[in-house]
Amino acid sequence: MTRKEILKVVISVLIAALTALAAGLGLSSCNVTRTITTKSEYWQKADTSVIIQTKTIETYDASKKL
């Protein structure tokens, strides 16, 4: 291998390492929120009705602790 080829390989390895480092630092956290709503209705024969509604909010925090 010539010096030029060795230099290209070394530069490629350095760029790959820096890219992996930047991706690791840039993608270090993730926040997800999911809302689930369930609704159940029951109608009687008269004008009275019953509605049961539940709402669940889930939050997931995947922050990287350094």
N, C-alpha and C positions, 0 to 999 in steps of 0.2 A: 504494500500500500504506500502511496505517496503521502507527502505531508499534507497536501490539499485534501485528499480523501479522509485522512485521519482528523483533520480540522473540521470537516463537514460532519463526521460521525460525532465528534465531541460536542459541536454546536447543537446537533439534533438531540442528543441526550440531555443537554442542559435545557433546551426549550421544552422537551417533554417533562422534565422534572419541575420546571417553573409552572407549566400548565397544570400539572397535577396538584401542585401546592396552591395555586390560585383557585382551582375548582374546589379543593378541600376547605379553603377559608371562605369562599363565596357561597358555598352551599352548606354552611354550618348550622342553619336553623330552618325550621319548617313549622308553621302554625296552621292547624286545620280546625275549622269549626263546622259542625254538622247539626242541622236543626231537623228534628223529626216531629211532625204534628199528626196526631191520630184523633179523629173525630167520629163519634157515634151518636146517632140521633134516634129517638124513639117518639113516635107520634101516637097520641091516644085518640079516641074517637071524638072527644070534645075539643075545645080550643087550647087545651093544656098540652105542652110538649116538654120533653126532657132531652137536653143536649149535654153529652159528656165529651169534653175536649181535653186532651193531654198534650203537652208540648215538652219535648226533651231537647236540651241543647248540650252537645258534647264538644269539649274543646281538648285538643291534643297539642301539646307543645313539645317539639323535638329539638330543642336548642342543644347545641354541643357545648359541653362544659369544658373549658380549657384549663 
